[in-house]
Amino acid sequence: MTLYDKLIQLKDEKYQIFQSKLVPNIASEIIIGVRTPQLRSLAKEVFKSDYKDAFLSSVPHTYYEENLIHFFVIAMIKDFDECVEAVESFLPYVDCWPVSDQSSPKIFKKNHAKLLPYITKWIESDHVYTSRFGMRMLMNEFLDEDFKKEYLELVASKKGDDYYLKMMVAWYFATALAKQYGASIEYLEDRRLDDWVHKKTIHKACESYRVSDEHKMYLKSLL
């Protein structure tokens, strides 16, 4: 049985309709309608299979779910160099935010020094979802003990009109306000973000349970 056959067996028509609305920038015909836990299970099968390398090489894939499985498989690779090479090979084929957002390679957490130059390159990319992935990795990996103030500028300086790109900038800064408030609040006070991103950042931060009520009050005064 092929991977496609397994996906068809798991198809949920109501979920397919839901996903099509959630990801409007890709054709509904390429969305089968398989839930994420089932995709992660299939990814584990692929990762352990003898056709893993062939699957990772068979890009572009036809279906949305195949792209999700592809990134879930990459996230399980335990060697950093092999993992980042697989990420770089696949990023040009990422065409929507869920594929960009749902995969976080575990090996990245143990290799921050080696990862940072890749993140910088990804953020600078003209490809929306490569840049979005880079910003998400910076958010996931470098807003805690390895945080440096200059990392904020990597995201703030990213300009573009794409909705999903701007949303990622806002998401990054809303998370930074929760984790590194002192450094990130300056970007809101000085209005160093685009107006739409500025407002969306504040709205997202005010929805977060990790931002204090006191900080939320002040943020609202900056709208």
ROSE-4610 file (N, C-alpha, C; in Angstrom, 1 decimal, always signed):
// ROSE-4610
residu = [M/M/M/T/T/T/L/L/L/Y/Y/Y/D/D/D/K/K/K/L/L/L/I/I/I/Q/Q/Q/L/L/L/K/K/K/D/D/D/E/E/E/K/K/K/Y/Y/Y/Q/Q/Q/I/I/I/F/F/F/Q/Q/Q/S/S/S/K/K/K/L/L/L/V/V/V/P/P/P/N/N/N/I/I/I/A/A/A/S/S/S/E/E/E/I/I/I/I/I/I/I/I/I/G/G/G/V/V/V/R/R/R/T/T/T/P/P/P/Q/Q/Q/L/L/L/R/R/R/S/S/S/L/L/L/A/A/A/K/K/K/E/E/E/V/V/V/F/F/F/K/K/K/S/S/S/D/D/D/Y/Y/Y/K/K/K/D/D/D/A/A/A/F/F/F/L/L/L/S/S/S/S/S/S/V/V/V/P/P/P/H/H/H/T/T/T/Y/Y/Y/Y/Y/Y/E/E/E/E/E/E/N/N/N/L/L/L/I/I/I/H/H/H/F/F/F/F/F/F/V/V/V/I/I/I/A/A/A/M/M/M/I/I/I/K/K/K/D/D/D/F/F/F/D/D/D/E/E/E/C/C/C/V/V/V/E/E/E/A/A/A/V/V/V/E/E/E/S/S/S/F/F/F/L/L/L/P/P/P/Y/Y/Y/V/V/V/D/D/D/C/C/C/W/W/W/P/P/P/V/V/V/S/S/S/D/D/D/Q/Q/Q/S/S/S/S/S/S/P/P/P/K/K/K/I/I/I/F/F/F/K/K/K/K/K/K/N/N/N/H/H/H/A/A/A/K/K/K/L/L/L/L/L/L/P/P/P/Y/Y/Y/I/I/I/T/T/T/K/K/K/W/W/W/I/I/I/E/E/E/S/S/S/D/D/D/H/H/H/V/V/V/Y/Y/Y/T/T/T/S/S/S/R/R/R/F/F/F/G/G/G/M/M/M/R/R/R/M/M/M/L/L/L/M/M/M/N/N/N/E/E/E/F/F/F/L/L/L/D/D/D/E/E/E/D/D/D/F/F/F/K/K/K/K/K/K/E/E/E/Y/Y/Y/L/L/L/E/E/E/L/L/L/V/V/V/A/A/A/S/S/S/K/K/K/K/K/K/G/G/G/D/D/D/D/D/D/Y/Y/Y/Y/Y/Y/L/L/L/K/K/K/M/M/M/M/M/M/V/V/V/A/A/A/W/W/W/Y/Y/Y/F/F/F/A/A/A/T/T/T/A/A/A/L/L/L/A/A/A/K/K/K/Q/Q/Q/Y/Y/Y/G/G/G/A/A/A/S/S/S/I/I/I/E/E/E/Y/Y/Y/L/L/L/E/E/E/D/D/D/R/R/R/R/R/R/L/L/L/D/D/D/D/D/D/W/W/W/V/V/V/H/H/H/K/K/K/K/K/K/T/T/T/I/I/I/H/H/H/K/K/K/A/A/A/C/C/C/E/E/E/S/S/S/Y/Y/Y/R/R/R/V/V/V/S/S/S/D/D/D/E/E/E/H/H/H/K/K/K/M/M/M/Y/Y/Y/L/L/L/K/K/K/S/S/S/L/L/L/L/L/L]
num = [1/1/1/2/2/2/3/3/3/4/4/4/5/5/5/6/6/6/7/7/7/8/8/8/9/9/9/10/10/10/11/11/11/12/12/12/13/13/13/14/14/14/15/15/15/16/16/16/17/17/17/18/18/18/19/19/19/20/20/20/21/21/21/22/22/22/23/23/23/24/24/24/25/25/25/26/26/26/27/27/27/28/28/28/29/29/29/30/30/30/31/31/31/32/32/32/33/33/33/34/34/34/35/35/35/36/36/36/37/37/37/38/38/38/39/39/39/40/40/40/41/41/41/42/42/42/43/43/43/44/44/44/45/45/45/46/46/46/47/47/47/48/48/48/49/49/49/50/50/50/51/51/51/52/52/52/53/53/53/54/54/54/55/55/55/56/56/56/57/57/57/58/58/58/59/59/59/60/60/60/61/61/61/62/62/62/63/63/63/64/64/64/65/65/65/66/66/66/67/67/67/68/68/68/69/69/69/70/70/70/71/71/71/72/72/72/73/73/73/74/74/74/75/75/75/76/76/76/77/77/77/78/78/78/79/79/79/80/80/80/81/81/81/82/82/82/83/83/83/84/84/84/85/85/85/86/86/86/87/87/87/88/88/88/89/89/89/90/90/90/91/91/91/92/92/92/93/93/93/94/94/94/95/95/95/96/96/96/97/97/97/98/98/98/99/99/99/100/100/100/101/101/101/102/102/102/103/103/103/104/104/104/105/105/105/106/106/106/107/107/107/108/108/108/109/109/109/110/110/110/111/111/111/112/112/112/113/113/113/114/114/114/115/115/115/116/116/116/117/117/117/118/118/118/119/119/119/120/120/120/121/121/121/122/122/122/123/123/123/124/124/124/125/125/125/126/126/126/127/127/127/128/128/128/129/129/129/130/130/130/131/131/131/132/132/132/133/133/133/134/134/134/135/135/135/136/136/136/137/137/137/138/138/138/139/139/139/140/140/140/141/141/141/142/142/142/143/143/143/144/144/144/145/145/145/146/146/146/147/147/147/148/148/148/149/149/149/150/150/150/151/151/151/152/152/152/153/153/153/154/154/154/155/155/155/156/156/156/157/157/157/158/158/158/159/159/159/160/160/160/161/161/161/162/162/162/163/163/163/164/164/164/165/165/165/166/166/166/167/167/167/168/168/168/169/169/169/170/170/170/171/171/171/172/172/172/173/173/173/174/174/174/175/175/175/176/176/176/177/177/177/178/178/178/179/179/179/180/180/180/181/181/181/182/182/182/183/183/183/184/184/184/185/185/185/186/186/186/187/187/187/188/188/188/189/189/189/190/190/190/191/191/191/192/192/192/193/193/193/194/194/194/195/195/195/196/196/196/197/197/197/198/198/198/199/199/199/200/200/200/201/201/201/202/202/202/203/203/203/204/204/204/205/205/205/206/206/206/207/207/207/208/208/208/209/209/209/210/210/210/211/211/211/212/212/212/213/213/213/214/214/214/215/215/215/216/216/216/217/217/217/218/218/218/219/219/219/220/220/220/221/221/221/222/222/222/223/223/223]
x = [+0.8/+0.0/+0.9/+0.6/+1.4/+1.0/+1.8/+1.5/+0.2/+0.0/-1.2/-2.4/-2.3/-3.4/-3.8/-2.7/-3.0/-3.6/-3.2/-3.9/-5.3/-5.6/-7.0/-7.9/-7.3/-8.0/-8.4/-7.6/-7.8/-8.6/-9.0/-9.7/-10.9/-11.0/-12.2/-12.7/-13.9/-14.4/-14.7/-15.3/-15.5/-14.2/-13.2/-11.9/-11.3/-11.5/-11.0/-11.6/-12.9/-13.5/-13.0/-12.8/-12.2/-10.8/-10.0/-8.6/-8.6/-9.4/-9.5/-9.8/-10.6/-10.9/-9.7/-9.0/-7.9/-6.7/-6.5/-5.4/-5.9/-6.4/-7.1/-6.2/-4.9/-3.9/-3.5/-3.9/-3.6/-5.0/-4.9/-6.1/-6.7/-8.0/-8.7/-8.5/-8.3/-8.2/-6.9/-5.9/-4.7/-4.7/-5.8/-6.0/-6.9/-6.3/-7.1/-8.0/-7.5/-8.3/-8.0/-6.7/-6.2/-5.7/-6.1/-5.8/-4.3/-3.8/-2.4/-1.9/-2.5/-2.0/-1.8/-2.7/-2.6/-1.4/-1.2/-0.1/+1.3/+1.3/+2.5/+2.8/+1.8/+2.0/+2.5/+2.0/+2.5/+3.9/+4.2/+5.6/+6.6/+6.2/+7.0/+7.3/+6.2/+6.3/+7.3/+7.2/+8.1/+9.5/+9.7/+11.0/+11.8/+11.0/+11.6/+11.7/+11.1/+11.0/+12.2/+12.3/+13.4/+13.2/+12.0/+11.8/+11.8/+12.3/+12.4/+13.2/+14.3/+15.2/+14.5/+13.8/+13.1/+12.0/+11.3/+10.1/+10.7/+11.7/+12.3/+12.8/+13.2/+13.7/+12.6/+11.4/+10.3/+9.5/+10.2/+9.6/+9.6/+8.6/+7.5/+6.4/+5.9/+4.8/+3.5/+2.5/+1.2/+0.3/+0.3/-0.7/-0.1/-1.0/-0.7/-0.2/-0.9/-0.5/+0.8/+1.2/+2.5/+3.6/+3.3/+4.3/+4.4/+3.3/+3.3/+4.1/+3.8/+4.6/+6.1/+6.4/+7.8/+8.5/+7.9/+8.6/+8.6/+7.5/+7.5/+8.7/+8.9/+10.0/+11.4/+11.5/+12.8/+13.0/+12.0/+12.1/+12.6/+12.5/+13.0/+14.5/+15.1/+16.5/+17.4/+18.2/+19.0/+20.4/+20.8/+22.1/+21.9/+22.5/+22.2/+22.5/+23.7/+24.0/+23.1/+22.7/+21.8/+20.4/+20.0/+18.7/+18.6/+19.6/+19.5/+19.7/+20.4/+20.5/+19.1/+18.4/+17.0/+16.1/+16.2/+15.4/+15.6/+16.8/+17.2/+16.7/+16.7/+16.3/+14.8/+14.1/+12.6/+11.9/+12.6/+12.0/+11.4/+12.1/+11.6/+10.2/+9.9/+8.6/+7.5/+7.8/+6.8/+5.9/+4.6/+3.7/+2.6/+2.6/+1.5/+2.0/+1.3/+1.7/+1.7/+0.7/+0.8/+2.0/+2.4/+3.6/+4.8/+4.9/+6.0/+6.0/+4.8/+4.7/+4.7/+4.4/+4.1/+5.3/+6.4/+7.6/+8.7/+9.2/+10.3/+11.4/+12.4/+13.5/+14.0/+14.0/+14.5/+16.0/+16.7/+18.2/+18.6/+17.7/+18.1/+18.4/+17.7/+17.9/+19.3/+20.0/+21.3/+22.4/+22.0/+23.0/+22.8/+22.5/+22.2/+23.3/+24.5/+25.6/+25.7/+25.5/+25.5/+24.2/+23.1/+21.8/+21.7/+22.2/+22.0/+22.3/+23.4/+23.7/+22.6/+22.1/+21.0/+19.7/+19.4/+18.2/+18.3/+19.5/+19.7/+19.5/+20.0/+19.9/+18.4/+17.7/+16.3/+15.4/+15.7/+14.9/+15.0/+16.2/+16.5/+16.0/+15.5/+15.0/+13.8/+13.7/+12.6/+11.4/+11.6/+10.5/+9.8/+8.5/+7.7/+7.9/+7.7/+7.6/+9.0/+10.0/+11.4/+11.7/+11.3/+11.5/+10.7/+9.4/+8.6/+9.1/+9.6/+10.2/+11.4/+12.3/+13.4/+13.0/+12.0/+11.5/+11.0/+10.3/+9.7/+10.8/+11.9/+13.0/+13.7/+13.8/+14.4/+13.5/+12.2/+11.3/+11.4/+11.4/+11.4/+12.7/+13.8/+15.1/+15.9/+15.6/+16.4/+15.7/+14.6/+14.0/+14.1/+14.9/+15.1/+16.6/+17.3/+18.6/+19.6/+19.4/+20.3/+19.9/+19.0/+18.5/+19.6/+19.6/+20.4/+19.5/+19.7/+18.8/+18.8/+20.0/+20.1/+19.2/+18.8/+18.0/+16.6/+16.2/+14.9/+14.9/+16.1/+16.2/+16.2/+16.6/+16.5/+15.1/+14.2/+12.8/+12.1/+12.5/+11.9/+12.2/+13.4/+13.9/+13.3/+12.6/+12.0/+10.7/+10.8/+9.7/+9.0/+7.7/+7.0/+5.5/+4.8/+3.3/+2.5/+3.2/+2.5/+1.8/+0.6/-0.1/+0.6/+1.0/+1.5/+2.9/+3.6/+4.9/+4.7/+3.8/+3.5/+3.0/+2.1/+1.6/+2.7/+3.7/+4.8/+5.7/+5.9/+6.6/+5.8/+4.5/+3.7/+3.7/+3.6/+3.7/+5.0/+6.1/+7.4/+7.5/+7.0/+7.1/+6.2/+5.0/+4.1/+4.7/+5.4/+6.1/+7.3/+8.0/+9.1/+8.6/+7.5/+6.9/+6.6/+6.3/+6.0/+7.3/+8.4/+9.6/+10.8/+10.8/+11.9/+11.3/+10.4/+9.6/+10.5/+11.5/+12.3/+13.0/+13.4/+14.1/+13.1/+12.0/+11.1/+10.1/+9.8/+8.8/+9.3/+10.6/+11.2/+10.7/+10.5/+10.1/+8.6/+7.8/+6.5/+6.4/+7.2/+7.3/+7.8/+8.8/+9.4/+8.7/+7.7/+6.9/+7.9/+8.7/+9.7/+9.2/+7.9/+7.3/+6.3/+6.0/+4.9/+3.7/+2.8/+1.6/+0.7/+0.5/-0.3/+0.3/+1.6/+2.3/+2.3/+2.5/+2.5/+1.2/+0.1/-1.3/-1.5/-1.2/-1.4/-0.5/+0.7/+1.5/+0.9/+0.4/-0.3/-1.5/-2.3/-3.5/-3.2/-2.1/-1.7/-1.1/-0.4/+0.2/-0.9/-1.9/-3.0/-3.8/-3.7/-4.5/-3.7/-2.4/-1.5/-1.6/-1.7/-1.7/-0.3/+0.7/+2.1/+2.5/+1.6/+1.8/+1.0/+1.7/+1.0/-0.1/-1.1/-2.2/-1.6/-0.6/+0.0/+0.6/+1.3/+1.9/+0.9/-0.2/-1.3/-1.9/-2.1/-2.6/-1.8/-0.5/+0.5/+0.5/+0.5/+0.5/-0.7/-1.9/-3.1/-3.0/-2.2/-2.0/-1.1/-0.5/+0.4/-0.3/-1.6/-2.3/-2.5]
y = [-1.2/+0.0/+1.3/+2.2/+3.4/+4.4/+5.4/+6.4/+7.1/+7.4/+8.0/+7.2/+5.8/+5.0/+5.1/+5.1/+5.3/+6.6/+7.7/+9.0/+8.9/+8.3/+8.2/+7.4/+6.4/+5.6/+6.5/+7.4/+8.3/+9.6/+9.7/+11.0/+11.2/+12.5/+13.0/+14.2/+14.0/+15.0/+16.3/+16.3/+17.5/+18.2/+17.4/+18.0/+18.6/+18.0/+18.6/+19.9/+20.1/+21.4/+22.4/+22.0/+22.9/+23.3/+22.4/+22.7/+23.6/+23.4/+24.3/+25.7/+25.9/+27.3/+27.9/+27.0/+27.4/+27.8/+27.2/+27.4/+27.8/+29.0/+29.5/+29.7/+29.8/+30.2/+29.0/+27.8/+26.6/+26.0/+25.3/+24.7/+23.6/+23.6/+22.7/+21.2/+21.1/+19.8/+19.0/+19.7/+19.1/+18.8/+19.1/+18.8/+17.6/+16.5/+15.3/+15.3/+15.8/+15.9/+14.9/+14.9/+13.9/+14.7/+14.3/+15.0/+14.8/+15.9/+15.9/+14.7/+14.2/+13.1/+11.9/+11.7/+10.6/+10.8/+12.1/+12.4/+12.2/+12.5/+12.3/+10.8/+10.0/+8.5/+8.0/+8.5/+8.1/+8.5/+9.7/+10.2/+9.3/+8.8/+7.8/+6.5/+6.1/+5.0/+5.2/+6.4/+6.8/+6.9/+7.5/+7.7/+6.3/+5.3/+4.0/+3.1/+3.6/+2.7/+2.7/+1.8/+1.8/+2.8/+3.4/+4.4/+5.8/+6.1/+7.4/+8.4/+8.0/+8.8/+9.1/+8.1/+8.3/+9.3/+9.2/+10.1/+11.5/+11.7/+13.1/+13.7/+12.8/+13.3/+13.6/+13.1/+13.1/+14.4/+15.5/+16.9/+17.5/+18.3/+18.7/+17.5/+17.5/+16.5/+17.1/+16.2/+16.6/+17.2/+16.5/+16.8/+17.6/+18.4/+19.2/+18.2/+17.1/+16.2/+15.6/+15.4/+14.9/+15.9/+17.1/+18.2/+18.2/+18.0/+18.0/+16.8/+15.6/+14.4/+14.6/+15.2/+15.5/+16.2/+17.3/+18.1/+17.4/+16.6/+15.8/+14.8/+14.2/+13.3/+14.0/+15.1/+15.9/+16.2/+16.5/+16.9/+15.8/+14.5/+13.4/+13.0/+13.7/+13.4/+13.8/+13.0/+13.2/+13.8/+13.8/+14.4/+15.9/+16.9/+18.3/+18.6/+18.2/+18.5/+17.9/+16.6/+16.0/+16.6/+17.0/+17.6/+19.0/+19.8/+21.2/+21.1/+20.1/+20.0/+19.6/+18.7/+18.3/+19.5/+20.3/+21.5/+22.4/+22.7/+23.6/+23.1/+21.8/+21.2/+21.4/+21.3/+21.3/+22.7/+23.6/+25.0/+25.6/+25.5/+26.2/+25.6/+24.4/+23.8/+24.1/+24.7/+25.0/+26.1/+25.9/+26.8/+27.3/+27.1/+27.5/+27.5/+28.3/+28.5/+27.2/+26.3/+25.1/+24.3/+24.1/+23.3/+24.0/+25.3/+26.1/+26.0/+26.0/+26.2/+24.9/+23.8/+22.6/+21.7/+22.0/+21.1/+21.9/+21.3/+21.8/+20.8/+20.7/+19.7/+19.7/+18.6/+18.5/+18.7/+18.4/+18.5/+19.9/+20.9/+22.3/+22.8/+22.3/+22.8/+22.5/+21.5/+21.2/+21.8/+22.6/+23.1/+24.6/+25.4/+26.8/+27.6/+27.3/+28.0/+27.7/+26.5/+26.1/+26.5/+26.6/+26.9/+28.4/+29.3/+30.7/+31.3/+30.9/+31.4/+31.0/+29.8/+29.3/+30.2/+30.4/+31.2/+32.6/+33.2/+34.5/+34.5/+33.5/+33.3/+33.1/+32.2/+31.9/+33.2/+34.0/+35.2/+36.1/+36.2/+37.2/+36.7/+35.5/+34.9/+35.7/+35.8/+36.4/+35.5/+34.2/+33.2/+33.3/+33.6/+34.0/+32.9/+31.6/+30.6/+30.1/+30.4/+30.2/+31.2/+32.5/+33.6/+33.3/+32.9/+32.7/+31.5/+30.5/+29.4/+29.9/+30.7/+31.3/+32.1/+32.9/+33.7/+32.8/+31.8/+30.9/+30.1/+29.7/+29.1/+30.0/+31.3/+32.3/+32.5/+32.5/+32.6/+31.4/+30.2/+29.0/+28.8/+29.1/+28.7/+29.8/+31.1/+32.2/+33.3/+32.9/+33.9/+33.6/+32.7/+32.3/+32.5/+31.5/+31.8/+32.2/+31.9/+32.3/+33.6/+34.3/+35.6/+36.7/+37.4/+38.6/+39.7/+40.9/+42.0/+42.2/+42.0/+42.2/+41.2/+40.1/+39.2/+39.8/+40.7/+41.4/+42.2/+42.7/+43.5/+42.6/+41.4/+40.5/+40.4/+40.3/+40.2/+41.6/+42.6/+43.9/+44.5/+44.1/+44.6/+43.9/+42.8/+42.0/+42.7/+43.2/+43.9/+43.1/+43.3/+42.7/+42.8/+42.7/+42.9/+41.6/+40.5/+39.2/+39.1/+38.7/+38.6/+37.6/+36.5/+35.4/+35.8/+36.6/+37.1/+38.1/+39.1/+40.1/+39.5/+38.4/+37.8/+37.1/+36.6/+35.9/+37.0/+38.2/+39.2/+39.6/+39.7/+40.1/+39.0/+37.7/+36.6/+36.6/+36.8/+36.8/+37.9/+39.1/+40.2/+40.0/+39.5/+39.2/+38.2/+37.2/+36.2/+36.8/+37.7/+38.4/+39.3/+39.9/+40.7/+39.9/+38.6/+37.7/+37.2/+37.1/+36.4/+37.4/+38.5/+39.5/+40.9/+41.2/+42.4/+43.7/+43.8/+45.0/+45.4/+44.4/+44.6/+44.9/+44.1/+44.2/+45.4/+45.9/+47.0/+48.2/+48.4/+49.6/+49.6/+48.5/+48.5/+49.0/+48.8/+49.3/+50.8/+51.1/+52.5/+53.5/+53.0/+53.8/+53.6/+52.8/+52.5/+52.1/+51.1/+50.7/+49.6/+49.1/+48.1/+48.8/+48.2/+48.7/+48.8/+49.8/+50.1/+48.9/+48.1/+46.9/+45.9/+45.7/+44.7/+45.2/+46.5/+47.1/+46.8/+47.1/+46.8/+45.4/+44.5/+43.1/+42.5/+43.0/+42.6/+42.8/+44.0/+44.4/+43.5/+43.3/+42.5/+41.1/+40.5/+39.1/+39.1/+40.1/+40.1/+40.2/+41.0/+41.2/+39.9/+39.0/+37.7/+36.7/+37.0/+36.0/+35.9/+34.7/+34.6/+34.8/+34.8/+35.0/+36.5/+37.4/+38.8/+39.3/+40.0/+40.5/+41.5/+41.6/+42.6/+44.0/+44.3/+45.6/+45.9/+45.0/+45.2/+45.3/+44.6/+44.7/+46.0/+46.6/+47.9/+49.0/+48.8/+49.8/+49.6/+48.3/+48.0/+48.6/+48.6/+49.1/+50.7/+51.3/+52.7/+53.1/+52.1/+52.3/+52.1/+51.7/+51.5/+52.8]
z = [+0.0/+0.0/+0.0/-0.9/-1.0/+0.1/+0.3/+1.3/+0.9/-0.4/-0.9/-0.5/-0.7/-0.4/+1.1/+2.0/+3.4/+3.7/+3.0/+3.3/+2.9/+1.7/+1.3/+2.3/+2.8/+3.8/+5.1/+5.4/+6.5/+6.2/+5.0/+4.6/+5.4/+5.9/+6.6/+5.8/+5.2/+4.3/+5.0/+6.2/+7.0/+7.4/+7.7/+8.1/+6.8/+5.7/+4.4/+4.1/+4.4/+4.2/+5.2/+6.4/+7.4/+7.1/+6.6/+6.2/+5.0/+4.1/+2.9/+3.2/+4.3/+4.7/+5.5/+6.2/+7.0/+6.2/+5.1/+4.2/+2.8/+2.7/+1.5/+0.3/+0.5/-0.6/-1.4/-1.0/-1.9/-2.3/-3.4/-4.0/-3.1/-2.9/-2.1/-2.6/-3.9/-4.5/-4.1/-3.6/-3.1/-1.6/-1.0/+0.5/+0.6/+1.1/+1.3/+2.5/+3.6/+4.8/+5.8/+6.3/+7.3/+8.5/+9.7/+10.9/+11.3/+12.0/+12.3/+13.0/+14.1/+14.8/+13.9/+12.9/+12.0/+11.0/+10.7/+9.8/+10.5/+11.8/+12.6/+12.7/+12.8/+12.9/+11.5/+10.4/+9.1/+8.9/+9.4/+9.3/+10.1/+11.2/+11.9/+11.1/+10.4/+9.5/+8.4/+7.8/+6.7/+7.2/+8.4/+8.9/+9.1/+9.5/+9.8/+8.6/+7.5/+6.3/+5.4/+4.5/+3.5/+2.4/+2.3/+1.2/+1.7/+2.9/+3.5/+2.6/+2.1/+1.3/+0.0/-0.6/-1.9/-1.7/-0.6/-0.3/-0.2/+0.6/+0.8/-0.5/-1.4/-2.7/-3.7/-3.5/-4.5/-4.3/-4.5/-4.4/-5.8/-6.2/-5.3/-5.1/-3.9/-3.7/-4.3/-4.4/-5.0/-3.9/-2.8/-1.8/-0.5/+0.0/+1.2/+2.4/+2.5/+3.6/+3.4/+2.2/+1.9/+2.3/+2.1/+2.6/+4.1/+4.8/+6.2/+6.7/+6.1/+6.5/+6.2/+5.1/+4.8/+5.9/+6.4/+7.4/+8.7/+9.0/+10.3/+10.2/+9.1/+8.9/+9.2/+8.5/+8.7/+10.2/+10.9/+12.3/+13.2/+12.7/+13.5/+13.2/+12.2/+11.9/+13.1/+13.5/+14.7/+14.5/+13.3/+13.0/+12.5/+13.1/+12.8/+11.3/+10.8/+9.4/+8.4/+8.7/+7.8/+7.9/+9.1/+9.3/+8.6/+8.8/+8.2/+6.7/+6.2/+4.7/+4.2/+4.9/+4.4/+4.5/+5.6/+5.7/+4.5/+4.2/+3.1/+1.8/+1.6/+0.3/+0.2/+1.3/+1.3/+1.3/+2.0/+2.2/+0.9/-0.2/-1.4/-1.9/-1.4/-1.8/-0.8/+0.3/+1.3/+0.8/+0.7/+0.1/+0.9/+2.2/+3.1/+4.6/+5.4/+6.8/+7.6/+7.5/+8.4/+8.2/+6.9/+6.6/+7.2/+7.1/+7.7/+9.2/+9.8/+11.2/+12.1/+11.6/+12.4/+12.7/+12.1/+12.3/+13.0/+14.1/+14.8/+15.1/+14.3/+14.5/+15.9/+16.6/+18.0/+18.1/+17.0/+17.1/+17.1/+16.7/+16.7/+18.1/+19.1/+20.4/+21.0/+20.5/+20.9/+20.1/+19.1/+18.2/+17.8/+18.8/+18.6/+17.8/+18.2/+17.5/+16.1/+15.7/+14.3/+13.6/+14.3/+13.7/+13.4/+14.2/+14.0/+12.6/+12.0/+10.6/+9.6/+9.8/+8.9/+9.1/+10.4/+10.7/+10.1/+10.2/+9.6/+8.1/+7.4/+6.0/+5.6/+6.4/+6.1/+6.2/+7.3/+7.5/+6.3/+5.8/+4.7/+3.4/+3.3/+2.0/+1.5/+0.2/-0.5/-0.6/-0.3/-0.3/+1.1/+1.0/+2.2/+3.3/+2.9/+3.9/+4.4/+3.6/+4.2/+5.2/+4.9/+5.9/+7.1/+7.0/+8.1/+9.0/+8.3/+9.1/+9.9/+9.3/+10.0/+11.2/+11.0/+12.2/+13.3/+12.9/+13.9/+14.6/+13.9/+14.6/+15.6/+15.2/+16.0/+17.3/+17.1/+18.2/+19.1/+18.5/+19.3/+20.1/+19.5/+20.0/+20.7/+20.4/+20.9/+21.6/+22.3/+23.2/+24.7/+25.0/+26.4/+26.8/+27.2/+27.7/+26.7/+25.4/+24.4/+23.7/+24.3/+23.6/+23.6/+22.5/+22.4/+21.8/+22.3/+21.9/+20.3/+19.7/+18.3/+17.5/+18.1/+17.3/+17.0/+17.8/+17.5/+16.2/+15.9/+14.7/+13.4/+13.6/+12.4/+11.9/+12.9/+12.5/+12.2/+13.0/+12.7/+11.4/+10.9/+9.6/+8.4/+8.7/+7.6/+7.1/+5.8/+5.3/+4.1/+4.0/+2.9/+3.1/+2.1/+2.1/+2.3/+2.3/+2.4/+3.8/+3.8/+5.1/+6.1/+5.6/+6.4/+6.9/+6.1/+6.6/+7.7/+7.5/+8.5/+9.8/+9.7/+10.9/+11.7/+11.0/+11.7/+12.5/+11.9/+12.6/+13.9/+13.7/+14.9/+15.9/+15.5/+16.4/+17.2/+16.4/+17.1/+18.1/+17.8/+18.8/+20.0/+19.7/+20.8/+21.8/+21.2/+22.1/+22.8/+22.1/+22.7/+23.9/+23.7/+24.8/+26.1/+25.8/+26.9/+27.6/+26.8/+27.3/+27.5/+26.7/+26.8/+26.7/+27.7/+27.6/+27.6/+28.4/+28.5/+27.2/+26.4/+25.2/+24.0/+24.0/+22.9/+23.0/+24.2/+24.3/+23.6/+23.5/+22.8/+21.4/+20.7/+19.3/+19.2/+20.2/+20.2/+20.6/+21.6/+22.1/+21.0/+20.2/+19.2/+17.8/+17.8/+16.6/+15.4/+15.7/+14.7/+13.8/+14.1/+13.2/+12.3/+11.2/+10.3/+11.1/+10.8/+11.6/+11.8/+10.7/+10.8/+11.7/+11.6/+12.5/+13.9/+14.1/+15.4/+16.2/+15.5/+16.1/+16.3/+15.3/+15.5/+16.6/+16.8/+17.9/+19.2/+19.4/+20.6/+20.9/+19.8/+20.0/+20.4/+19.8/+20.1/+21.5/+21.9/+23.2/+24.3/+24.0/+25.0/+25.1/+24.1/+24.2/+24.9/+25.2/+25.8/+27.3/+27.9/+29.3/+29.9/+29.1/+29.5/+29.7/+29.2/+29.4/+30.6/+31.5/+32.7/+32.4/+33.3/+33.1/+33.0/+33.8/+33.9/+32.5/+31.9/+30.6/+29.5/+29.7/+28.7/+28.7/+29.9/+30.0/+29.3/+29.5/+28.9/+27.3/+26.9/+25.5/+24.8/+25.4/+24.8/+24.7/+25.5/+25.4/+24.2/+23.6/+22.5/+21.1/+21.2/+19.9/+19.2]
